[in-house]
Amino acid sequence: MFNKKDRQILLKEHVRKVLSPLGDVETFLEGISLHEGLLTIVLNADSRFETSLDKIQEDLRENLKDFPDIKNIIVTMSQHKTMPADSLAIEGIKSIIAIASGKGGVGKSTTTVNLAAALAQAGQRVGILDADLYGPSLPMLMGITEKPSVSADKKLIPIQKFGIHCFSIGFMIAPEAPLIWRGPMIQSTLRQMLKDVLWQDIDILLIDMPPGTGDVQLTLAQQVRMSGAIIVSTPQDIALIDARKGLEMFRKVNVPVLGIIENMSIFHCPHCGQPSEIFSHGGAKREAERLQVPFLGEVPLDLSIRAGSDGGIPVVIANPQTPEAESYKAIAKKIITALEQKEGALKAPPIISVV
């Protein structure tokens, strides 16, 4: 019976043996990671692998089937080479929008799922890609517990919930499991999540970005053809400082900023009805005016939004007639208008039921 260390050594030997027909393994194998049943293998950006990744992946599956702790295998290439922009148009997706923030804790992910629901209710076919690999929140926010299936051509199939196509690394690992990966592994996995997930007839894909302006943000901004970015911030100065950094990053990589959303904008007491500016008020609007970008709207600080997030049912779906839900719907309409002006009129399909 092998211990954990011996199994890791044996696994690496098997991987190298399978890859050996491709040449000197040490010259092109950049990383091997087994985490919560997901085996990720990173090869360097060598053009000889571009058309054979599926074959390599299939060979590995066949040769590693005796390892019961391997549930799925991803083989991808690192991005040491600059890839041409044309190669990064994602099949099956018309428009891609990054939902970003300069810092964590401003409600970006909650904003993403509610905007997705509002866009779906407006007649768009919507997808969400959870790009926060270190802290994926989409499973909880959408109440998804099942694992994604694989298509006949070996692509991962997004999970549909409330009429929204969803994909997250959180669907494949345990909620409490930390993802201990270095930058190249993260970048490669992100590219695979875009290219090797079966996105079908998506009008708008919202990418829930991790907070900050690091490797993930730059990888997506530089290597994916984005229609635009939306910045989420609270009204307080400490959040706006970081939101400004995120906005300027997108400008520097030539991704148009579609606007700023002020989240947790104001709190109305449920007992007396009086408003309270807990995180200040109006700061994001003033910042949008100063930076000459559209102000998309305010979302209040409200218990129903938090309860919907914790319960896996976005407030736009759980309580669609409330002022909180209406605020997301108003922003969604502005997003559609911005895309129509930028890319030509979106052909609106029939309204999708989200009951």
N, C-alpha and C positions, 0 to 999 in steps of 0.2 A: 504494500500500500504506500503510495507516494505522499509525502507531505506537501504543503503548499509551495514551498520553495522549489522542490524537485519537479513539481508539476509545471511551474513557470519555466524552468529550464527546458523541460521536455517540450512544452508548447513552442518555445522559441526555436528549438531545433527542428520541429516539424514545419514551422512556417518557413524557415530558411531552406529546408529541403524542397518544399513545394516551389519556392521562388527561384531556386538555383538554375533551372533551365533558361532563365531570362538573362543570366550573366553573373558577374561577381556581386553577390547579394550585398556585401558591405558597401558597395559604391552607390546603391540606390535605395536601400531600406533605411528609412529615417526614424521609424518608431513603431512599437508594438504596445498596445494597451488593452488589457482585459479588465472591464469594470462592469459589475452587475450583469454579467452574461453577454455584454457587448464587446466583441473583439474588434478593435480598430487598428488597421495597418496603414501606415503612411509611406508612400514611395515618393522619391523626389520628382520634380517636374520635368520628366524626360518624355519627349514626344512619342517614343516607342510604346509607352503604356496607354496612350490616350484612347486607343481603339480596342484595348484588350483587358480593361479593368474588370468587365463582367466575367470574362473567361478566367482570370486570375481568382476572382471571388468564388466562382463555382468550383475551381480546383481546390481551393482552401476548404470550402464547405465539405467536399467529399473526403478530403484527407484528415479533417479534424472532427469528423462525426463521432469519434470515440471519446471526445472530450465533453462530457455531459454538462459542464458548467458554461459552455459556449452556446448561447441562444441565438445570436445573430452576428454577422460578420460584415464589416464595412471596409472596403479597400479604396483609398483615395490618394490623390497626389498633393504634395505641398505646393505652395504658391511662390517659390523662389524666383520664378520667371513672371514677367508681366504678361498677362493674357490679353489678347485683343478684346475690345469691348463687344464686338459682334458675337464672340463666342459665349457671352454671358447673358444673352437674351434668354429668358426662361420659358421653355415651351409650355403652352397652356395658360399663360398669364398675360393679360393686357397691360396692366399698370401695377407698379410696385411702390408702396409708400412706407418709409421708415417712420415709426413712432418712437421718438427719442427724448431723452432728458439728459441734463448735465450731471445730475446726481440721483441717487436712489431715494425712495420714500415719498415721491411726489404723486404716486398713483398712476404711473404710465401704463402699467399692464392692465389695470382696471379700466382705464380710458380706452385702451386698445380693444378689449373685448366688447365694450359697450358701443364703441364706434362701429365695430364689425356688425353687431346686431342691428344698429340703426341703418347702416348701409344695405344690409340684407333686406330689411323692411322697406327700403326705398327701391328695391327691385334689382339690386346688384348681386352677382355671384361673388361671394367673398371668401377669402382664405386668411388664416392667421399662421404665421411662422414665428414660433417662440425662439428668438435668437439669443436669449439670455441662458446660455448653456450652464453656467455656474449656479444660477438660481431660477430654474424654470418654474413659472407659476401658472401656465396655461391649464394643466390638468385640474388644479383646484378651482380656478376661476370659471372653467366651463363644466366642471363636474364630470370629468372624463377619467375613467379608471381602466378601460380596456387597452390592450396592446394593438398597434397597427398591424395590418396584414400585408402580404407581399403579392404583387401582381404576377401574371405569367411571365412577364419580361423582367422580373426581379426588381421592380420598383416598389418602394414603400407607399402604401395607400393612406392618404390623410383620413383622419377620423372625422365624421360629420356629426355636428351637434347644433341644434337650433338653426339648421340650414347653412351652417358655416363650416368650411373645410379647415381642419386644424392639424398642425403637426408640431411636436415638441420632443426634445430629447427626454423630457420628463415622462413620456409615454413608455419609455424603454428601460428606465432605471427606477429603483425604489425611491419614494419621496424623501427619505431621510439620508440617502446615500450622497456623499460629496463627490463632485467630479474633479478629480485631481489630474488635470491635463495642462501641458504647456501650450504656448501660443500656436505653434504650427499644427498641433492636433486640433485645436479649436477652429482655426481657419479652414482646415481641410474638411472637418465635419460640417461646418456651415455650408461650404460649397456643395457637399454631397446632399445636404438636406434640401437645397434648392434644385439641384440638377437631377437627383435620383429619387425624388418624391414625385408621385404621379399627380401633379396638379392638372386638373382638367377644366377648361373653359372658365377660368377665373377672371372676372373683370378687374377686381382689386385685391391684391395681396398686401395685407398689413404685416410688416415685420416689427415685432415687439423687440426693440433693441435693448441690450443691457445698458445700465447707466454709465456715463463717462464718455471719454474720447480715445479709447485704446485700440488694440489690435482688431477686435471684432468690428467696431464701428468703421475703421478705415478699410478693412477687408471688404465689407459689404458696400461701402460707399464708392470704393474705387473699382470693384470688380463686378458689380451687378448694375444693370441698366435701370436706375430708379427714376420714377416719375416725379418724386419729390420727397421731402421730409417734413414732419410735423413735430414741433417741440412742445412738450408738456412741462408746465412749471406751476408751483404754488405762487401766490402773490408776494411772498416775503423776499427780502433782498438777498438773503443767503442762497436761496434757490435760484433766483434770477441771475446771479453771478455765474453759476455753473451752466444754466440754460443758455446764456450768451456764448459760452465756450462751445457748446454743442452746435449751436446755430452757425457760428463762424467756421467750425470744422466742415460742415456740409457746404458752405460757400466756397471754401478753399478747394474742395474736390469736385466743384461744379455740379452739385446736386441742388436743384431749386428748393427753397424753403417755402412750403405752402402756407405756413402760418404758425401761430403760437396759441396754445390753449391754456387758460388759467384754471387749474384744478383746485379743489378745496377753497373756492373763491370766497364764499360767505356762508355763515351758519345761521339758520333760522330756528330759534328755540321752539321745540314742539309743544311747550306748555303756554308760553306767553306770546309766541309769534314774533318776538323782537329779533332783529338781525344782530349778529356779532361777527366782527372781523378778526377771527381767531388767528389767521395767518396773514393779516392785512387784507387789502382789497384793491384791485385795479393795477397792481404792479406789472402784471404781464401785458396788459393793454398798453400801458405807457411804454414798456420796453419794445413792444411791437412797433409802436409809432416811431420810437427813437431809431430803431434798426430798419425801418421802412419795409416791414413785412406785414402780411395780413394778420389781423387779430380774429381768430376763429370763434371765440366765445368763452363763456364762463361755465364751469360746472360747480355746483354748490357742495359744501361739506354736509353730507346727510347720512343718517343711519341706514337708510334703505340701500344706499350704494355699497356701504361696507357689508351689510348683511347679505346682499346678493353675491358679492365677491366670495365671502366665506362659504356660502351655500351652493356655489356652482351654478347660479342662475343670474346672469347680468340683469341689472335693474330695468334696462330697456325691454327685456323679455318678461321679467317678473311683474313689473308695474309700468306698463307702457304709456299710461295716460298721466303719469305724475310729472311735475315740473322738472324733476331730475332727469327723467327719461327724455323729456322734450328738449332739454339742453343738448343732449347727445344727438338727437335727431336734427336739430338746427345746424350743428357743426357738420354732420354728415352731408347735409344738403350743400353746404359751402364747399366741401371736399369734392363732391361730384361736379359742381360748377367749375371749380378750379381745374379739374382734369379735362372737362369739356373744352375749356378755353385753351388749355395747353396742348391737348392731343387730338382735338376734334371730338365731336359728340360721341359719348358712350352709347352704344346700342343697349337699351335697357330691356332685359328679358322679363318674363312675367314675374310678378311678386312672389317671393319664396315664403312659404308658410313656416313660421318659427314657433309653433305651439309645441 
